[in-house]
Structure formats: C-alpha cells, structure tokens
C-alpha cells in the first residue's frame, strides 16, 4: 500500500507530506484546489512522462517521494526487483522522481538510480490509477487475459502451458540448428575433413621436430665433428709423440703404485688413479667407435630440411608444435563425428517435439474452452456491476480471437464494452477516460478483487455524472474493495466521502504572496463540515445534520458488512 507521499516544488505545492492509511481513503476539496495536482504528482513518481512545466516557479527542481509498505509483494514484483538488483527495506520500498527546471529527470528505486522505463514497470505492480491519467493496467490485453485466468482458476494450467510452449521453442531452435544445411556449414565440414586427412598423412610423432633439428645440426657440422672426434681420440689414446693421455696416465699410475708399496697412505690415491684410467679409456673407446663408424650422406641433410619445412607449414595452419597440431586434428575429428550423428539426434528431437506439441495443443484447447466458459460468467457479473453503478444498458463482453500457439495459449482476449444499449461494442482501451472509465474499472476491480495482486487502487473523480442511489452503490463497492486493497478516491460526492475510513481535504491558500496547495486529514466535526460543504456548499444546521447522518449510515453499513 501507499504509505507516505511527499511532494516538493511541484506546480502549486511547496512542500507537502501525506500519510495514507490502509483501507478506504478519500480526498475532497473545492474545484481547482489542486486535487488533480496530487494525483499528477503520484502519477509522475510511478513513471509517467515528465515536463519542466511541473516545477514550481523559482525552484531548481521538483521532487516526489513515495513510500510503499509491501508485506506480501506479488511474485511479478519480486521478479522485477530481483531482475534489476533491487531490494525492499524490510517491507518498504522508496520510490523517487526528480525533475529539474531544465526538464532533466531522474528516477530512483530503493535508493538506486534506474531508467524511467523500469520505474514504470514496477509502478504498474504497485498502483492502478484510474481516471484522467493513463496508468490503467486493466486496459492492457495481456493483463486482461491474466485476470480472466485468475478469475477462472486457470493460473496453474496457464503457467504449465507456458512452460510447454517455451520447451517447444527450444526444441525448434535446436532442430533448426541441426537441420541447417547451408553452404557455409557444408564447406566447414569439407574443410575439417581435409585438415584431418592432411595431418594424418603427415604421420607426425610427438618430439619428432626436436630430433630432426638435432640430426640436422650433426649433419651440417659433419666434417668438423669428425675432425674434432679424431683429434680427441689421438690425444686421449692413440698418440705416440707426444704420448697419449692414457699412456701418460699409465706411467703416473706405476709411480703411484710404487709409492703405495712404500707408504700405505698412497694406496687410496693409487685406486683413484686407476679409476681415472678406466674412465679415460672408456672415453677413448667411444671416440674411436664414433670416428670409425662415422658416415656423411649429403642427401640426408636435404631430407631432414624438407621434413622440417613441411612441419613448419603445418604449424602455421594448425598450431605452434606437433602436439598442438595433433590436438587440432582431434578437435576437428570430434566435430565431424558429432555431425555424423546429427541424423540420429534430429530424429530424437523431432520425436520429442511431435509428442510435446500434441500434448501442448490438447492443453491449449482445453484451457481455451475453460476460458470461454469462464468469460460467460464474468460477463454477467461485470455487466450487473455496471448496472449497479448507474450505467444502465451497459454490457460487458470478453472478446476472443484464435491465434497461433504462444506461451499464453491460443487465445487473444480483450475486454469490450457497450456503454449504452444499441451502441457498438468497443474495446475498453477505446472508451473515453474520466468518470465512465473509472466506474468500469471499479466494476471490474470488484469482480477481480481476489485475483488482482496490485495493492493500491486510485480512482480520480469516479463520480462524474453520478448521484443519488448510484452514488451509494459506488460508495458501497469501493468500501467492499477496500477490504482487500488500499483504495484512494478523489471525489465530489458526500456519499463516497462518508464511506471512507480516512478523509483528506485539499485546499488552496496564499502564503507570502504565493498560492500553495495543502492536504489535511479531517476528523470529527471538521469532517462533518466538509461533508456538509459537499452536500450543498453551505454549513447550515440542515446540511450539518445531514452530514452527520451520512457518517452514521456509513459506519452502520461498514459494521454490518463486517
């Protein structure tokens, strides 16, 4: 419910704060006092278009704040808040709108700056404002279908149907993707097959490139390697002049052995020297074996270079290393293999789609039949409500149009009205705004009260062209509606004002040579005087007594209905 409304520097309002109550609230006042200004400010904070003209003369900006108390927010409202990363403060939501004198605007929800489009979306879940301003969710066909389903107890079947349809669309997209045989896809598969064949024919072996580079280095330096190996062998083992390292070490070992026979402390040194001779001899043997078996084949260098060049070409296309190339080959192979299983997967998806479509269409037709049956009952209830509200001859109708299957089913629904007998039936959105549309909304709200989760309803001058017994009916319906919703009404009718639980007066006065609009809650004798003014514009004993009687009757009726 709307708990607090604060308006600053808006039109004739300087700084105004109103604390509304749950149940039934009314605002009354002289024509031109500023009642429509209050409603306009509220409409602004709910996401209506802004204009710099609303900024009070001399002010930098206009600001409107609204605090909503929402102990049980609707599922859609919770989803919208979550979608935009917004949270309630306990059970309260602060909504703000600022309009600068230059026409720039800002919108805030729960302290966060948001686009006005988001504010309008959430505003639609907070308030239904009926009357001279365009904030009327019941005029939207999508909202009408949801209310029809709520009235008929079709919410769960409708939700289930929507889930089935969304799954059908997912299947259709997947089938279309797999069934696509466009040229780009075919070319890609052919290209992948070529890549796999090229890599397979290459016969690559992990580590091969490093081995080839090593071989190329040996071949390219063959003569130098042979010369160095031969020289090293001669110096280590085969040289006579000067003596080889092996011969020289052998002589040294003989001397060390003689020392060891004289003094035992040289025995360890003799062993170490012998080990060195054995190791040096092993080096000599390996050098001799390498020198004796060394062969140089110039064609081998060409073969190695050709192979390395081929590997480099593959690397430029498929990866930096042989491992990368082989990984690319495996990935391409998996993609081709997956495509080869496409026919089987397509058959499975098409089978699932056909079965689900049959089930969904059966559910859609069943839901449509229930909706049509429900619509007949709804038409009778709303038409009767319109008669009670003084719209004699008015007839309400739910119009159906069969459409292609969607998440909403196979029905397009629109509420329509024949305002007077013999007139053409028109969609509600084409009915003129003002008192007539407000009474239609009141009749609809009275019927949909149990299904509609929007907490606050505002009726702007619903009493246009209404009086007498009809006014009593309007007051009674609004009072009944206030048991499930917060109702705020701007009215000129004393019958409606008397039925309210909270009564506010809107007045225009002068302060510091400037005109201002104020809103004051009236109780007791002040309320009696305001009702008397509404009755005949005077404060005579008769009008005051009549006002007291109206209040008494309203309290009696309220107590009886409880």
Secondary structure, DSSP 8 states (H G I E B T S, - for coil): -EEEEEEEEETTEEEEEEE--SSEEEEE--TTSSHHHHHHHHHHHTT----GGGB-TT-SEEEEEEEEE-TT--HHHHHHHHHTT---BTTEEEEEEEEETTS-EEEEETTEEE-HHHHHHHHHTTEEEESSSSB-GGGSHHHHHHHHHHHHT-HHHHHHHHHHHHHHHHHHHHHHHHH---HHHHHHHHHHHHHHHHHHHHT--TTHHHHHHHHHHHHHTHHHHHHHHHHHHIIIII-TTTT-HHHHHHHHHHHHHHHHHH-GGGHHHHHHHHHHHHHHHHHHHHHHHHHHH----HHHHHHHHHHHHHHHHHHHHH-SSHHHHHHHHHHHHHHHHHHHTHHHHHHHHHHHHHHHHHHHHHHHHHHHHHHHHHHHHHHHHHHHHHHHTT-TT-EEEEEEEEEEEETTEEEEEEEEEE-STTS--EEGGGS-TTHHHHHHHHHHHHHHTTT----EEEEESTTTT--HHHHHHHHHHHHHHTTTSEEEEE-S-HHHHHH-SEEEEEEEEEETTEEEEEEEE--HHHHHHHHHHHHHSS--HHHHHHHHHHHHHHHHHHHHH-
